[in-house]
Amino acid sequence: MPGLARKLLICAAVDGLIIQPLVTKGQTRIPGPVKIKYGEATIATIPRDQAITTPDSTPPSSSFEAFGIIGLFTVARLSYLITITGRQQVAQIRGYPIYVVTDVAVTPCTSQAEAETAIGHTALKLHRASAERISEEASDTESEVETAPAATGAEDADDPGAQSDAEVLQARGPGEPSGIAQDVFKKNGSYGRFAQRWFSNKVWMANRRQNLGLSGVGATTAVEPENEEADRNMKENDDRELSKTVLRENPDAPPSSTAGESLTPKLLRMAHIWFGTSKSFFFSYDIDLTRSVANRAATTSHTPLHRAADPLFFWNQNLLRPFMALSDESLLLPVMQGFVGQRSFVVDRNPPQVDSQLDSMEMDDMTGSIPGSPPQERAPTELRASEKKYLITIVSRRSIKRAGLRYLRRGIDDEGFAANSVETEQILSTPLWEPSSKIYSFVQTRGSIPVFFTQSPYSLKPIPVLQHSPDANFRAFSKHFNRMSEKYGPMQLVNLVERHGVEAIVGNEYEKNVEQYNKERPEETQPLALEWFDFHSACRGMKFENVSQLLDTLGKKIEKAGSTVESNGQVNGKQNGVLRTNCMDCLDRTNVCQSSFGKFMLDLQLREEGFDMSAQIDQENSWFNTLWADNGDAISKQYASTAAMKGDYTRTRKRDYRGMVNDLGLSLTRFYNGMVNDYFSQAAIDFFLGNVTSLVFDEFEANMMTKDPGVSMSKMRELAIETSQKIAIEDDKEDFIGGWTLLSPQISDTIKTSLFEEVVLLLTDTALYLCRFNWKLDKVSSFERVDLAHVIEIRVGTYITSAISPVQADAAKNVGLVVTYEPGHTDVKRTNTRSLSSLATTPAKSGGGGGGVLNQGILGSITGKPAAKPRKIALKALYAHTAISEARNEGVPRLTEVEQVNVIAAEIERLVLAGRPPPPDRSGAGKSRDGESGTGGTEDSVKGEGGLIQRGDIISLEEAKRTTGLFEQLGHTIKKLVWA
């Protein structure tokens, strides 16, 4: 496999940012240097004589070393490079080290001055971390030696780039400079995979069995929080300095408002936390982490990693696109979000009696599975002839499809991708991965219930709301399972939601779609097997051991599916089918059950190797439970921003009141994050993945939330027009001219309002239809029919309803039209009552038999009754360019907002005039009604003889500013403080 650059030097030149790959041990070819041009963010290779050859050739603060590139992004006309500055080995697979990203640097590519400032901050922070690590290693005699896991059989020094870890990596001992320690103390150790390093001392080990999971702190760590707090504040100050550079940058760009300019500092902090200090991204220079053992066999060793990687789990693919045009692929390092953990354990074919348990399978690796914390193990000479050492590795891969945060990404999207979709692989191997030894791989999946539904974040137990029509749900449902079946084979579905209560709403819909799928499936496909196990009902009273009832039901099926087995580089047996487990969030209940399935399969695999797990002295299996609990914490943090609930049972197989209290705290934290933090984070995640463009931050600044890119609004709008046409147009004699979706005030006959909804406008040769559409249920709520003969005026112009944000105040984007008509007896409004009848109302009664405007006026003059009061239909154009439409780059030319309105107004005018009788032939034809030439006149004049269109502001910017109240401005300011 072509070599990746394992160590980079980043520095600022006069005209661009230089990325110089450095020589590392074992590399035979040195990749060429690359320059990112300031302002333009164009990337090109440069001659070697223009590059920096070694770190010593530059001043200490003018460059820094990195371990790889996450990618490059541009927002508000400013570009930023994200590089990996901290890594930590978490495991080794086939002798190759696997790393978690522990820190990143975000460097501006705007000007030399700004780049040098950011590089200086990064270099200072890395130097400080290196000095602290050296000091701690010298003073702490109890700290572990900085090597890779002996149990894994691959020392960190074997990695060609490992020597640079000692120079710039954050400390991995008890004094690790991160903000996690205090979090662990405050949260009672619920963040398992981060906590283990802190509790790896002898005092903790002696008392571990007495504590709940990873709760409690040894006395030897009592002084650490103060140091951690100081270091955390120091890091926050560095982040603030980086954010402040945005305010000082003055690129050569147009003076118009830029996308998300005021939110850029927050985006930079989000990038630093999400890619770096969250410790949720993993990578390897040598093997493809994105594929399981079964799928990896299909790729060749000569394929570059970025080409071999599964696009479904390639999280920085979009950010690396600017580098993919280069002929040199050494900078294209794929990273994966999820979890990687590894533990070693010893089993015995002939377990000794209890009195000799010190020589048996006593868990010598009780130190936990935190990244970079290998288990302490006995030397091989200490193993008896009947004993054997194994590695268990868990690799969880989060899908980039429908990626995001808890209540903002639920259910399924149009393409059949489910939210919080994770593939988890459990690998059993020997520590040295000998080719002659078998490698076992067992894959499970989790994912949200694959139907359209939402839940409000403003409730601790929100009621699910089903969305869209049954047909739309089943189409997406079928796409999902067709894809899953093709990839994994037969599907065994495990549904853990409640059979009664609010969760049953989506549970019943799930079951209904499974039944329909099995009835309509092609003969060559396997039916879906669904097991609905009401977890809360079965485990009521903290009896989580009742999960064994589920294993009693599914055990035979799991055994039949088996696992993938590899030996001597060949796959000898492949897993036939997969378990797909879900609860509402696919976090807590799901992880408990998946760990049980994993333990069941591990027992089967070891039995095949000649070991009986039920006969081992240690039946607690702490090494297994902690590994799976850490996996649950990692996935939960990435989806719900907290550790997993029920983690105490996963770790200890026991449940008591302390675990319940801890879960209550986690629930409240999730509730707060769902209301406050998740909205902007979701927008940033969509932006980094390329689902939206930087326009998303303009949209967020205006509304403090964004739309779901997983739902194709263009398809929904086409469906809405088609559905409205079938419902509203009753007369087959009417010729359908066209349909559009626009914004309209929620209250009819209103122009000035802040409450708009998206409506469907239909136009036939005789009438205009305004259809109010229920977008969640794909149904017409009501429609209003206006006879074209009653239309008396069409005003086209600026339509600004709020001046709070720059987008809302842009006169070029906020345009609309107002159709004024005099109601007649053929005009009708119908409302869907969801019963056998509908409500029909006539806006106003016509006085005579004729529906025309002239007839109404004559009748009014004869009877003395005034003509009906004119009514108005206000319509506002949808934004032509949005963050989602730009990201999809469909290649279809789009009309601007002004062009949309002009087309609609012209069509209405043409049909109205075509239906009127021709005017009498008079002298002076060719003159407009005001006596002026038809081609002249002011902007507010009527265009053409008998024309209806008038040009002029509907609501101008000045008027919008006057009508924007103090409370509205204050409300938006408060929202911005909370959400942005």
Secondary structure by P-SEA (a helix, b strand, c coil): ccccccbbbbbccccbbbbbbbbcccccbbbbbbbbbccccbbbbbcccccccccccccccccccccccccccccccbbbbbbbcbbbbccccccbbbbcccbbbbbbcccaaaaaaaaaaaaaaaaaaaaaaaaaaaccccccccccccccccccccccccccccccccccccccccaaaaaaaaaccccccccccccccaaaaaacccccccccccccccaaaaaaaaaaaaaaaaaaaaaaccccccccccccccccccaaaaaaaaaaaaacccccbbbbccccccccaaaaaacccccccccccccccccccccccccccccccccbbbbbccbbbbbbbcccccccccccccccccccccccccccccccccccccccccbbbbbbbbbbbbbccccccccccccccccccccbbbbbbbbbbcccccccbbbbbbbbbbbcccccccccccccbbbbbbbccaaaaaaaaaaaaaaaaacccbbbbbbcccccccccaaaaaaaaaaaaaaaaccccbbbbbbbbbcccccccccccccaaaaaaacaaaaaabbbbbbccccccccccbbbbbbcccccaaaaaaaaaaaaaaaaaaaaaacccccccccccaaaaaaaaaaaaaaaaaaccccccccccccccccccaaaaaaaaaaaaaaaaaaaccaaaaaaaaaaaacccccaaaaaaaaccccccccccaaaaaaaaaaaaaacccccccccccbbbbbbbbcccccccccbbbbbbbbbcccbbbbbbcccccccccbbbbbcccccccccccbbbcccccccccccccccbbbbbbbbcccccccccccccbbbbbbccccccccccaaaaaaaaaaaccccccbbbbbbbbcccccaaaaaaccccccccaaaaaaaaaaaaaaaaaaacccccccccccccccccccccccccccccccccccccccccaaaaaaaccaaaaaaaaaaaaacc
